[in-house]
Amino acid sequence: MDKELHNRILEWLRAHRDDIVRDIARLVKIRSVATYDEPPYPMGNGCKQVLEEALALGREHGFIARNYEDYCGSLCLKDEEPFIGFWGHLDVVPEGINWENEPFEAVERDGFLIGRGVGDNKGPTVGTMYVIKCLKELGVPLKHNLKLFLGVDEEHGMKDATYYADHYPSPDLTLIADSGFPVSYGEKGIIGIDLWSVNALSDAMRSLSGGVASNVIPPEASCVIKRTPEAEVAMKNLPQNVEATVEGDNITLTAHGVAAHSAAPEKGVNAIWLLMRALTDIHALPPEDEAIIAFPAHINDTWDGEALGIKTSDELSGDLTCAGTMTELKDGKVKLHLNIRYCVTANGEELLDTILSAAKANGFEAGHYHNSKQAYFPRENPIIDALTKVYNDIAGKDEKPFVMSGGTYARKLPRALGFGPGGFEPAAPEWRKPGHGGGHGPDEAIHIDGLLQAMAVLAMGVMEADGMV
């Protein structure tokens, strides 16, 4: 590895630090939560706005900007093949609750930038744009042109990447800075499925809600139950993280958990589970209602899908995870939405069959569901080891390439690998509260200099890959 060139790249990025922060903040201002019900834009008005803003930003920096029918966009300095691609995404998960900062006004504190999307994935996307500009200005010779793709549906359904792959030529190699270092060469499959109770609850349960998105462990869930003598007695036994308020003939219960990405459910505390487990443990509902609530509560007792009979593991990708992340009450029937990350060697259709059988045996049936199959880039491809070595040489580590639990555009695009960012962050500052700072949680944050160091690795990695594709 050319250490002198790496130092020059890092020096260049650090010289543009304030510009990078400014440009990230410019995109954070736009609440770009993807939705499919705001025509004429495929991903909704917010995503249309952020795409246009990012394209305008690119033009200001001298890039050729292209909009692919509002599904996605691209930025490049020379629009000629062959090219190596980067994919970043500008859509974000909903802001959720418990923020101490304004979600869509990026603020800097002690070297950290805080705001929805700064880490996942507006910050790395802007950083990648600067990497391309840096390599150009430093006169680094490359066989391939570099093109940054701007997605706006990564958190929702990835229709942006699917649309592009179906209609336009894909790069010889695509690097996705949305997974961590050193290299993600595979991704677990993802099942999202709604389970509905066959029978309706009685009028003792008047409302039920929790969760903001499939891929977020819910930090809050609540319900309203009928005020009865039995319910009032039960309130005396509520756990500490579930509170009750009484108004008229209603009792409102609110559970407080800790948000996390559903790819790592063990890092959060599921408020839906807290609420449903409390309802069953303290016997606040009639027995017939409690029997219905017991099944979704049991599903969330563990993260491994044991209650559904889908507990599995493999050597490549580890354990299956299963989290009930959204709930509601409609026409008296209970819905629990499941977000399941299954192993790369598992069969998603067989898992679905097992889930449906378990649901039926417990008085539930399937509603809407989807199955996003696993992604796998051949481990024996020498690019994987080459990129891994680039990161380890720079970071002074001995990390191994991995299969990840999260889902990125790699599962929708040919010849795609996850490569960064991450690995250069200091310990969490003392002022950051537990459960805050993560990509899908409140006060999402990114360490600015850590991002710059990661982008320097990305630059060195693409130079290495350029000679191998």
C-alpha positions as CSV (number, residue, x, y, z in Angstrom):
1,M,0.0,0.0,0.0
2,D,1.2,3.5,-0.8
3,K,1.3,5.1,2.6
4,E,2.4,8.4,1.3
5,L,-0.6,8.6,-1.0
6,H,-2.9,7.5,1.8
7,N,-1.6,10.4,3.9
8,R,-2.1,12.8,1.1
9,I,-5.7,11.7,0.6
10,L,-6.4,11.9,4.4
11,E,-4.9,15.4,4.5
12,W,-7.0,16.5,1.5
13,L,-10.2,15.2,3.2
14,R,-9.4,16.9,6.5
15,A,-8.7,20.1,4.6
16,H,-12.3,19.8,3.3
17,R,-13.8,18.8,6.7
18,D,-16.0,21.9,7.1
19,D,-17.3,21.6,3.6
20,I,-18.2,18.0,4.1
21,V,-20.0,18.7,7.3
22,R,-21.9,21.6,5.7
23,D,-23.0,19.4,2.8
24,I,-24.2,16.6,5.0
25,A,-26.2,19.0,7.1
26,R,-27.8,20.4,3.9
27,L,-29.2,17.0,3.1
28,V,-30.1,16.2,6.7
29,K,-32.6,19.1,6.7
30,I,-34.9,17.1,4.3
31,R,-37.1,14.5,6.0
32,S,-36.6,11.9,3.4
33,V,-38.6,9.0,4.6
34,A,-39.6,6.8,1.6
35,T,-43.3,6.2,0.9
36,Y,-45.1,4.8,-2.1
37,D,-48.3,6.8,-1.7
38,E,-47.3,10.2,-2.8
39,P,-47.5,10.2,-6.6
40,P,-46.1,11.2,-9.0
41,Y,-42.9,10.5,-7.2
42,P,-42.0,6.8,-6.8
43,M,-40.7,7.2,-3.2
44,G,-42.7,10.2,-2.2
45,N,-42.1,14.0,-2.0
46,G,-39.4,13.9,0.7
47,C,-37.2,11.5,-1.3
48,K,-37.8,13.5,-4.5
49,Q,-36.6,16.7,-2.7
50,V,-33.5,15.1,-1.2
51,L,-32.5,13.5,-4.5
52,E,-32.8,16.8,-6.4
53,E,-30.9,18.6,-3.6
54,A,-28.1,16.0,-3.8
55,L,-27.9,16.3,-7.6
56,A,-27.7,20.1,-7.3
57,L,-25.0,19.7,-4.7
58,G,-23.0,17.4,-7.0
59,R,-23.4,19.9,-9.9
60,E,-22.0,22.6,-7.7
61,H,-18.9,20.5,-7.2
62,G,-18.4,19.9,-10.9
63,F,-20.1,16.5,-11.2
64,I,-22.3,15.3,-14.1
65,A,-25.7,14.7,-12.4
66,R,-28.4,12.3,-13.7
67,N,-31.8,11.5,-12.4
68,Y,-33.2,8.1,-13.3
69,E,-36.9,8.8,-13.4
70,D,-36.9,9.8,-9.7
71,Y,-36.0,6.3,-8.6
72,C,-32.3,7.2,-8.0
73,G,-29.6,9.4,-9.3
74,S,-25.9,9.4,-10.1
75,L,-22.9,11.7,-9.9
76,C,-19.7,11.3,-11.9
77,L,-16.9,13.4,-13.3
78,K,-16.6,11.5,-16.5
79,D,-19.7,9.6,-17.7
80,E,-17.9,6.8,-19.7
81,E,-17.6,3.1,-19.3
82,P,-16.0,1.1,-17.8
83,F,-16.8,2.3,-14.3
84,I,-16.7,1.3,-10.7
85,G,-19.8,2.3,-8.8
86,F,-20.6,3.4,-5.3
87,W,-24.2,3.2,-3.9
88,G,-25.3,5.4,-1.0
89,H,-28.8,6.2,0.1
90,L,-30.4,9.4,1.1
91,D,-33.7,8.1,2.5
92,V,-33.9,7.6,6.3
93,V,-36.0,5.8,8.8
94,P,-38.6,7.9,10.7
95,E,-37.2,10.0,13.4
96,G,-39.0,8.2,16.2
97,I,-39.0,9.6,19.8
98,N,-36.7,10.6,22.7
99,W,-34.4,12.9,20.7
100,E,-32.5,15.5,22.7
101,N,-31.6,17.3,19.4
102,E,-33.7,18.4,16.5
103,P,-33.6,15.3,14.1
104,F,-33.5,17.3,10.9
105,E,-31.1,20.1,12.0
106,A,-27.6,18.6,12.1
107,V,-25.6,19.9,15.0
108,E,-21.9,19.4,15.8
109,R,-20.8,18.6,19.3
110,D,-17.3,17.6,20.4
111,G,-16.4,16.3,17.0
112,F,-19.6,14.4,16.4
113,L,-22.3,15.4,14.0
114,I,-25.9,14.6,15.2
115,G,-29.0,14.3,13.1
116,R,-31.2,11.7,11.3
117,G,-29.2,10.2,8.5
118,V,-25.7,11.5,9.4
119,G,-24.5,8.0,9.6
120,D,-27.1,6.0,7.8
121,N,-26.4,7.0,5.1
122,K,-26.2,10.6,4.1
123,G,-22.8,11.2,5.7
124,P,-21.0,8.4,4.0
125,T,-22.8,9.3,0.7
126,V,-21.5,12.8,0.8
127,G,-18.1,11.5,1.9
128,T,-18.0,9.2,-1.1
129,M,-18.6,12.2,-3.4
130,Y,-15.6,13.9,-1.9
131,V,-13.5,10.7,-2.4
132,I,-14.2,10.9,-6.1
133,K,-13.3,14.5,-6.2
134,C,-10.2,14.0,-4.1
135,L,-8.8,11.3,-6.4
136,K,-9.4,13.5,-9.4
137,E,-7.7,16.6,-7.9
138,L,-4.7,14.5,-6.7
139,G,-4.3,13.1,-10.2
140,V,-4.6,9.5,-9.2
141,P,-4.7,7.4,-12.4
142,L,-7.5,4.8,-12.7
143,K,-8.6,2.4,-15.4
144,H,-12.2,2.8,-14.4
145,N,-14.3,5.9,-14.1
146,L,-16.1,6.3,-10.7
147,K,-19.8,6.9,-10.4
148,L,-21.8,7.5,-7.2
149,F,-25.4,6.3,-7.2
150,L,-27.9,8.1,-5.0
151,G,-30.6,5.8,-3.7
152,V,-33.8,6.9,-2.0
153,D,-35.5,3.6,-1.0
154,E,-32.9,1.6,0.9
155,E,-34.8,1.6,4.2
156,H,-38.1,0.7,2.7
157,G,-38.0,-1.8,-0.2
158,M,-35.0,-1.0,-2.4
159,K,-37.2,-0.5,-5.4
160,D,-34.7,2.2,-6.5
161,A,-31.8,-0.3,-6.9
162,T,-34.1,-2.9,-8.5
163,Y,-35.3,-0.3,-11.0
164,Y,-31.8,0.8,-11.9
165,A,-30.5,-2.8,-12.3
166,D,-33.5,-3.7,-14.5
167,H,-33.1,-0.7,-16.9
168,Y,-29.5,0.4,-16.9
169,P,-26.0,-1.2,-17.1
170,S,-24.5,-2.0,-13.8
171,P,-20.8,-1.3,-12.9
172,D,-18.1,-3.9,-13.1
173,L,-17.9,-3.6,-9.3
174,T,-20.0,-1.8,-6.8
175,L,-18.8,-0.8,-3.3
176,I,-21.4,0.1,-0.7
177,A,-20.3,2.2,2.2
178,D,-23.1,1.1,4.5
179,S,-21.9,-2.0,6.2
180,G,-18.7,-1.5,8.1
181,F,-15.1,-2.6,7.5
182,P,-13.4,-4.7,6.4
183,V,-15.6,-6.3,3.8
184,S,-19.2,-7.6,3.9
185,Y,-19.4,-10.3,1.2
186,G,-22.8,-11.6,2.2
187,E,-26.1,-10.5,3.8
188,K,-28.7,-12.5,5.6
189,G,-32.1,-12.9,4.1
190,I,-34.9,-10.6,5.4
191,I,-38.5,-11.6,6.0
192,G,-41.0,-9.0,7.0
193,I,-44.4,-10.4,7.8
194,D,-47.6,-9.3,9.5
195,L,-49.3,-11.7,11.8
196,W,-53.0,-11.0,12.7
197,S,-55.1,-12.7,15.4
198,V,-57.9,-14.7,13.9
199,N,-60.2,-13.7,16.8
200,A,-60.9,-10.2,18.0
201,L,-60.2,-9.0,21.5
202,S,-63.1,-7.9,23.7
203,D,-63.9,-4.3,24.4
204,A,-61.5,-4.5,27.4
205,M,-58.8,-3.6,24.9
206,R,-59.6,-0.3,23.3
207,S,-56.3,0.6,21.4
208,L,-52.9,-0.8,20.8
209,S,-49.9,0.8,19.0
210,G,-46.1,0.5,18.9
211,G,-43.3,0.8,16.4
212,V,-42.3,3.2,13.6
213,A,-40.7,0.9,11.0
214,S,-40.0,-2.7,10.3
215,N,-36.2,-2.3,10.9
216,V,-36.4,-0.4,14.2
217,I,-36.7,-2.0,17.6
218,P,-39.5,0.1,19.1
219,P,-38.7,2.4,22.0
220,E,-42.3,2.9,22.9
221,A,-45.6,1.0,22.8
222,S,-48.9,1.8,24.4
223,C,-52.5,0.6,24.8
224,V,-55.7,1.7,26.3
225,I,-57.7,-0.8,28.3
226,K,-61.1,-0.6,30.0
227,R,-61.0,0.5,33.7
228,T,-62.3,-2.4,35.8
229,P,-61.8,-3.4,39.4
230,E,-59.6,-6.3,38.2
231,A,-57.5,-4.0,36.0
232,E,-57.0,-1.5,38.8
233,V,-55.7,-4.2,41.0
234,A,-53.4,-5.4,38.3
235,M,-51.9,-1.9,37.9
236,K,-50.2,-2.4,41.3
237,N,-48.0,-5.0,39.8
238,L,-46.7,-3.2,36.7
239,P,-43.0,-3.4,36.0
240,Q,-40.9,-0.3,36.4
241,N,-40.6,0.4,32.6
242,V,-44.4,0.4,32.1
243,E,-46.5,3.3,33.4
244,A,-50.2,3.7,33.8
245,T,-52.5,6.7,33.7
246,V,-56.2,6.7,34.5
247,E,-58.8,8.9,32.9
248,G,-62.5,8.2,33.2
249,D,-63.1,4.6,32.4
250,N,-59.8,4.2,30.5
251,I,-56.4,3.1,31.7
252,T,-53.5,4.0,29.3
253,L,-50.4,1.8,29.6
254,T,-47.1,3.0,28.1
255,A,-44.0,0.9,27.9
256,H,-40.6,2.5,27.5
257,G,-37.8,0.6,25.7
258,V,-34.6,1.3,23.9
259,A,-34.4,1.8,20.1
260,A,-32.0,-0.2,18.0
261,H,-31.6,-1.5,14.5
262,S,-33.6,-4.7,14.1
263,A,-30.5,-6.4,12.6
264,A,-29.0,-6.3,16.1
265,P,-32.1,-6.6,18.3
266,E,-30.0,-7.5,21.3
267,K,-28.8,-3.9,21.5
268,G,-32.3,-2.6,22.2
269,V,-35.2,-3.1,24.5
270,N,-38.4,-3.9,22.7
271,A,-41.2,-1.8,24.1
272,I,-43.9,-4.0,22.4
273,W,-42.5,-7.0,24.3
274,L,-42.5,-5.0,27.6
275,L,-46.1,-4.0,27.1
276,M,-47.5,-7.4,26.0
277,R,-45.5,-9.3,28.6
278,A,-46.8,-6.9,31.3
279,L,-50.4,-7.4,30.1
280,T,-50.1,-11.2,30.4
281,D,-48.0,-11.3,33.6
282,I,-50.2,-9.0,35.7
283,H,-53.5,-10.3,34.2
284,A,-54.9,-6.9,33.3
285,L,-57.2,-8.4,30.6
286,P,-59.9,-11.1,30.6
287,P,-58.5,-14.6,30.1
288,E,-59.7,-14.9,26.5
289,D,-57.9,-11.6,25.6
290,E,-54.8,-12.6,27.5
291,A,-54.7,-15.9,25.6
292,I,-54.5,-13.9,22.3
293,I,-51.8,-11.5,23.5
294,A,-49.7,-14.3,24.9
295,F,-48.5,-15.5,21.5
296,P,-47.0,-12.2,20.2
297,A,-45.6,-11.7,23.7
298,H,-43.9,-15.1,23.6
299,I,-42.5,-14.4,20.1
300,N,-40.6,-11.4,21.6
301,D,-39.4,-13.3,24.7
302,T,-36.3,-14.1,22.7
303,W,-34.5,-12.8,19.6
304,D,-34.0,-16.2,17.9
305,G,-37.5,-17.1,16.6
306,E,-37.8,-20.1,18.9
307,A,-41.5,-19.5,19.5
308,L,-42.1,-19.8,15.8
309,G,-39.9,-22.9,15.4
310,I,-37.4,-21.1,13.1
311,K,-34.4,-21.0,15.4
312,T,-31.4,-21.6,13.2
313,S,-27.7,-20.8,12.8
314,D,-24.9,-21.4,10.4
315,E,-21.1,-20.9,10.5
316,L,-21.1,-18.2,7.8
317,S,-23.7,-15.8,9.2
318,G,-24.4,-16.8,12.8
319,D,-27.9,-16.9,14.3
320,L,-31.3,-16.1,12.8
321,T,-32.9,-13.1,14.5
322,C,-36.6,-12.4,14.9
323,A,-38.2,-9.2,16.4
324,G,-41.7,-8.1,16.5
325,T,-41.3,-4.4,15.6
326,M,-44.7,-3.0,15.0
327,T,-48.2,-3.6,16.5
328,E,-51.7,-2.3,16.1
329,L,-55.3,-3.1,16.8
330,K,-57.8,-3.1,13.9
331,D,-61.4,-4.2,14.2
332,G,-60.4,-5.7,17.5
333,K,-57.7,-7.9,16.0
334,V,-54.1,-7.8,17.0
335,K,-51.3,-7.3,14.5
336,L,-47.6,-8.1,15.2
337,H,-45.1,-7.3,12.4
338,L,-42.0,-9.4,12.4
339,N,-38.6,-8.5,11.1
340,I,-36.6,-11.7,10.6
341,R,-32.9,-11.9,9.5
342,Y,-32.2,-15.5,8.4
343,C,-28.9,-17.3,7.6
344,V,-27.4,-17.3,4.2
345,T,-27.7,-21.1,4.0
346,A,-31.4,-21.2,5.0
347,N,-34.4,-21.4,2.7
348,G,-36.6,-18.4,3.2
349,E,-39.7,-20.1,1.7
350,E,-39.4,-23.0,4.1
351,L,-39.0,-20.6,7.0
352,L,-42.2,-18.8,5.8
353,D,-44.1,-22.1,5.8
354,T,-42.9,-22.9,9.4
355,I,-43.9,-19.4,10.5
356,L,-47.4,-19.8,9.0
357,S,-47.9,-23.2,10.7
358,A,-46.8,-21.8,14.1
359,A,-49.1,-18.8,13.7
360,K,-52.1,-21.0,12.7
361,A,-51.5,-23.3,15.7
362,N,-51.7,-20.2,18.0
363,G,-54.7,-18.5,16.5
364,F,-52.9,-16.1,14.1
365,E,-52.8,-15.8,10.3
366,A,-50.5,-14.1,7.9
367,G,-51.2,-10.7,6.3
368,H,-48.8,-8.8,4.1
369,Y,-45.3,-10.3,3.9
370,H,-42.1,-10.1,1.8
371,N,-39.0,-12.1,1.5
372,S,-35.7,-10.4,0.5
373,K,-33.4,-13.2,-0.3
374,Q,-29.8,-13.5,0.8
375,A,-26.9,-11.8,-0.9
376,Y,-23.6,-13.6,-1.4
377,F,-20.4,-12.5,-3.2
378,P,-18.1,-15.5,-3.8
379,R,-15.7,-15.6,-0.9
380,E,-12.9,-16.9,-3.0
381,N,-12.8,-13.7,-5.2
382,P,-9.4,-12.1,-4.5
383,I,-10.9,-8.6,-4.3
384,I,-12.3,-9.5,-0.9
385,D,-8.9,-10.3,0.6
386,A,-7.3,-7.3,-1.2
387,L,-9.9,-4.8,0.3
388,T,-9.6,-6.5,3.7
389,K,-5.8,-6.0,3.6
390,V,-6.2,-2.3,2.7
391,Y,-8.3,-1.7,5.8
392,N,-6.2,-3.8,8.2
393,D,-3.0,-2.2,7.0
394,I,-4.4,1.3,7.6
395,A,-6.2,0.6,10.8
396,G,-3.5,-1.7,12.2
397,K,-6.0,-4.5,12.8
398,D,-6.5,-8.1,11.8
399,E,-10.2,-8.1,11.0
400,K,-11.9,-10.8,8.8
401,P,-14.4,-10.3,6.1
402,F,-17.9,-11.1,7.2
403,V,-21.6,-11.8,6.4
404,M,-23.8,-9.1,7.9
405,S,-27.3,-9.1,9.4
406,G,-28.3,-5.8,7.9
407,G,-29.6,-5.3,4.4
408,T,-27.9,-3.1,1.9
409,Y,-28.1,-2.6,-1.9
410,A,-25.7,-5.4,-2.3
411,R,-28.6,-7.8,-2.3
412,K,-30.2,-6.1,-5.3
413,L,-27.2,-5.3,-7.4
414,P,-24.7,-7.6,-9.3
415,R,-21.1,-7.7,-8.3
416,A,-21.6,-5.7,-5.1
417,L,-19.7,-5.6,-1.8
418,G,-20.1,-3.8,1.4
419,F,-17.0,-1.7,2.3
420,G,-17.1,0.7,5.2
421,P,-17.5,3.0,6.9
422,G,-16.6,2.5,10.5
423,G,-13.7,1.3,12.7
424,F,-12.2,4.7,13.5
425,E,-14.7,6.0,16.1
426,P,-13.7,6.9,19.6
427,A,-15.6,5.7,22.6
428,A,-19.0,7.1,23.0
429,P,-18.9,10.5,24.7
430,E,-20.1,10.8,28.3
431,W,-22.9,13.1,27.3
432,R,-24.5,10.5,25.0
433,K,-27.4,8.7,26.8
434,P,-27.6,4.9,26.6
435,G,-29.6,3.9,23.5
436,H,-28.8,7.1,21.7
437,G,-26.5,7.7,18.7
438,G,-27.2,4.6,16.6
439,G,-28.2,4.6,13.0
440,H,-31.9,4.0,13.7
441,G,-32.2,5.5,17.2
442,P,-32.6,8.9,18.6
443,D,-29.7,11.4,18.3
444,E,-28.1,9.5,15.5
445,A,-24.5,10.5,15.4
446,I,-21.3,10.1,13.4
447,H,-17.7,11.0,14.5
448,I,-16.6,13.4,11.8
449,D,-12.9,12.6,11.8
450,G,-13.7,8.9,11.9
451,L,-15.8,9.4,8.8
452,L,-12.8,11.1,7.1
453,Q,-10.5,8.3,8.0
454,A,-13.0,5.7,6.7
455,M,-13.3,7.6,3.4
456,A,-9.6,7.6,3.0
457,V,-9.7,3.8,3.3
458,L,-12.5,3.7,0.7
459,A,-10.3,5.7,-1.6
460,M,-7.4,3.4,-1.2
461,G,-9.7,0.4,-1.6
462,V,-11.2,1.5,-4.8
463,M,-7.7,2.1,-6.2
464,E,-6.8,-1.5,-5.3
465,A,-9.9,-2.8,-6.8
466,D,-9.4,-0.8,-10.0
467,G,-6.5,-3.0,-11.0
468,M,-8.3,-6.2,-10.2
469,V,-11.7,-5.8,-11.9
